[in-house]
Amino acid sequence: MPTPDDGFRVPAACSPHGDNTVQILLTGGSGLLGTELLKLDSDLLAPSHEELDITDASAVADYVAAHLPDIILHAAAMTSNREVEANPEAARKVNVDGTANLAHACDGTRIRFVYLSTDYVYKGDRGDYSESDEVAPCNLYASLKLAGEEAVRRVPNHLIIRASFGASEFDYPGAFSDKWSSKEYVDVIAPKILDAARSPLTGVLNLGGERRSLYEYALESNPHVNKIERQNSAHDSPADTSLNLDRWNDYVDGRGIVHGVRNCRVCGSSDLVKYLDLGMLPLANNLAASAQDAIDMERFPMQVLLCQGCSLSQLSVVIDPGVLFSHYTYRSSINQAYIRHCREMARSLKEPLQIESGDLVVDIAGNDGALLAEFRDELGVSVVNVDPAENISAIAESRGITTINKFWSQEVAQEILDQYGRPKLITATNVFAHVDDVSGFLAAVRHCLHEKGTLLLEFPYAMDFIEHREFDTIYFEHLSYVLIRPVTRLAATEGMQVFDVQKQDIHGGTVRVFLGIEGAQDVKLSVAEFLEKEERGGFHDAAIYRKWTGEIDALIDDLAGQLKRLKREGAKIAAFAASAKGNTLLNACRLGIAEIDYIVDDTPEKIGRFSPGTGIPIVDRSVLADDPPDYLVILAWNFAREIIRNTSTFGGKFIIPIPAFKIIES
């Protein structure tokens, strides 16, 4: 700034504006910053004081409810130290009460709240302040802005920007040569503020320029400015409020943990429509060592966008894959239903793909080698696993599966060529949806694949995702939700073709997609049939996705309401499978230890840990017998039949959450 739960509901339409625009409500549009922001984006909704008095709580609530912006960028404030000191009550009403009114109006919505605070909240005696440093406001203005920060924190998706800026020209006769800051000219900082508002960053963010004295700052626009010293000023001010800008610089340079998505990863289109917003969710596989650590985990916006160019659905953010996959707790071989699926896959592909003993099969992100073990044992082929998780790769190696502990890349493809030859088959099951650079992924496959070889992709099918209400399959590892149309388009750009598509029942509805080098195989009728079914079903139109959003909102409300009702009636409720999809479901429904006593899981690495975001303890099967619940929620509902069969002796009832709340007698 210029220096001196229950009952949670999502709006019925996540994009109430009916198009792909992100609507930003700007307060303080007539101010120094607001005027500059409107130069950058004339579509900002910037009501005048007469249209919106932020000190009037009911007026604020009505205005926000009527317009339902995606983002509130709150720049309105009394900023003059002298004015604040002279009219402290008026300053409090604007800077604190007005901010609290806007924050309160966000209750029950998914609105993002971006708040302009000040560098003066820091003590100001040493500089280089990072966002986590203690705050010690040096004057009333800074104290009021800090109180506003506390009001903003009630909004789950909030960003507090601590900054200092001034007019585009320094028009004072003198400037301090012994006062240091990161103050910036408004025309320079305004684009950064707008970018930060549209970013996925949350919490506190420092913004500004390089550390310099106010005299050096003033010289940039006024070569005639005179040097003055703080001791000669009638008003005391902090000596050094310069900011550590590492968080912002890391984000801009792509070194941060998260970055936003502006374009389709398949076709490059910027015509993206948001159709689902599950709020702020933690990383689904990031299990915690304590309940409090789990509850306090960092959260990110969980939003799904539809590309109107090629019909790919994708998340609005990408989390650093090194954070997601370098240590992984899911083990494929734990799930016997998946093992049977892998064995059947190996047997069924031998003849049609002409796989012979001694051929090379590579599995991308092959986890603990469950799939390759079946190919090796059933077909006698050579196998190589590529997986980035160090702990999981070690398990695969211990099972005799040669493993390259890296992310799939052109370099890994060359390594395979040099050491093992060209693969006749490359498999990537439940992997393609995890990939950000899909073009690079396919190019690496094309680089090493045998001329008559096959890339087999298996991923949850977006038609099933919609038709079966599988919102819980949305988590930060799953970057894309895929139809056949975008895959065929992507393949063509990389000199490959989709030559067959097969439906699979596993994981609630999966497709098996076969790709080869263009012209190497005959394209089967199945490809055209899938494409036609998608077109006929309206899956290239945003309307079906917006309708689905309403269904998901209702499903979440009903599921949460039913479980809370059972709990109020005295029931003991547990869950089965500390899966990623289960963690999405629990967090989206705002369920926690008040509703779910524990989660049973068979994965040794998960036992004794706590579910991310909820703090629910994860236990082994023995607890079902020692402390049986009345109801067991099957979070891994795609394996419900097997789970019910293997746990039916606990004596209670089962709850299936997807596609709708359902109780099953044991």
Secondary structure as GFF3:
##gff-version 3
##sequence-region A 1 666
A	DSSP	beta_strand	24	27	.	.	.	ID=ss1
A	DSSP	alpha_helix	32	40	.	.	.	ID=ss2
A	DSSP	alpha_helix	57	67	.	.	.	ID=ss3
A	DSSP	beta_strand	71	74	.	.	.	ID=ss4
A	DSSP	alpha_helix	81	86	.	.	.	ID=ss5
A	DSSP	alpha_helix	88	92	.	.	.	ID=ss6
A	DSSP	pi_helix	93	97	.	.	.	ID=ss7
A	DSSP	alpha_helix	98	105	.	.	.	ID=ss8
A	DSSP	beta_strand	112	118	.	.	.	ID=ss9
A	DSSP	three_ten_helix	119	121	.	.	.	ID=ss10
A	DSSP	alpha_helix	140	152	.	.	.	ID=ss11
A	DSSP	beta_strand	158	163	.	.	.	ID=ss12
A	DSSP	beta_strand	165	166	.	.	.	ID=ss13
A	DSSP	beta_strand	174	176	.	.	.	ID=ss14
A	DSSP	beta_strand	180	181	.	.	.	ID=ss15
A	DSSP	beta_strand	184	185	.	.	.	ID=ss16
A	DSSP	alpha_helix	186	198	.	.	.	ID=ss17
A	DSSP	beta_strand	203	206	.	.	.	ID=ss18
A	DSSP	beta_strand	212	213	.	.	.	ID=ss19
A	DSSP	alpha_helix	214	219	.	.	.	ID=ss20
A	DSSP	beta_strand	226	228	.	.	.	ID=ss21
A	DSSP	three_ten_helix	230	232	.	.	.	ID=ss22
A	DSSP	alpha_helix	246	252	.	.	.	ID=ss23
A	DSSP	beta_strand	258	260	.	.	.	ID=ss24
A	DSSP	beta_strand	272	281	.	.	.	ID=ss25
A	DSSP	alpha_helix	291	295	.	.	.	ID=ss26
A	DSSP	beta_strand	300	307	.	.	.	ID=ss27
A	DSSP	beta_strand	313	315	.	.	.	ID=ss28
A	DSSP	beta_strand	317	319	.	.	.	ID=ss29
A	DSSP	alpha_helix	321	325	.	.	.	ID=ss30
A	DSSP	three_ten_helix	332	334	.	.	.	ID=ss31
A	DSSP	alpha_helix	336	349	.	.	.	ID=ss32
A	DSSP	beta_strand	360	364	.	.	.	ID=ss33
A	DSSP	alpha_helix	370	379	.	.	.	ID=ss34
A	DSSP	beta_strand	382	386	.	.	.	ID=ss35
A	DSSP	alpha_helix	390	398	.	.	.	ID=ss36
A	DSSP	beta_strand	403	404	.	.	.	ID=ss37
A	DSSP	alpha_helix	410	420	.	.	.	ID=ss38
A	DSSP	beta_strand	425	429	.	.	.	ID=ss39
A	DSSP	three_ten_helix	432	434	.	.	.	ID=ss40
A	DSSP	alpha_helix	438	448	.	.	.	ID=ss41
A	DSSP	beta_strand	454	460	.	.	.	ID=ss42
A	DSSP	alpha_helix	462	467	.	.	.	ID=ss43
A	DSSP	three_ten_helix	471	473	.	.	.	ID=ss44
A	DSSP	beta_strand	480	481	.	.	.	ID=ss45
A	DSSP	alpha_helix	484	493	.	.	.	ID=ss46
A	DSSP	beta_strand	496	504	.	.	.	ID=ss47
A	DSSP	three_ten_helix	506	508	.	.	.	ID=ss48
A	DSSP	beta_strand	510	517	.	.	.	ID=ss49
A	DSSP	alpha_helix	525	536	.	.	.	ID=ss50
A	DSSP	alpha_helix	542	568	.	.	.	ID=ss51
A	DSSP	beta_strand	573	576	.	.	.	ID=ss52
A	DSSP	alpha_helix	580	588	.	.	.	ID=ss53
A	DSSP	beta_strand	599	600	.	.	.	ID=ss54
A	DSSP	three_ten_helix	604	606	.	.	.	ID=ss55
A	DSSP	beta_strand	618	619	.	.	.	ID=ss56
A	DSSP	alpha_helix	622	626	.	.	.	ID=ss57
A	DSSP	beta_strand	631	634	.	.	.	ID=ss58
A	DSSP	three_ten_helix	637	639	.	.	.	ID=ss59
A	DSSP	alpha_helix	640	647	.	.	.	ID=ss60
A	DSSP	three_ten_helix	648	650	.	.	.	ID=ss61
A	DSSP	beta_strand	653	656	.	.	.	ID=ss62
A	DSSP	beta_strand	662	664	.	.	.	ID=ss63
###
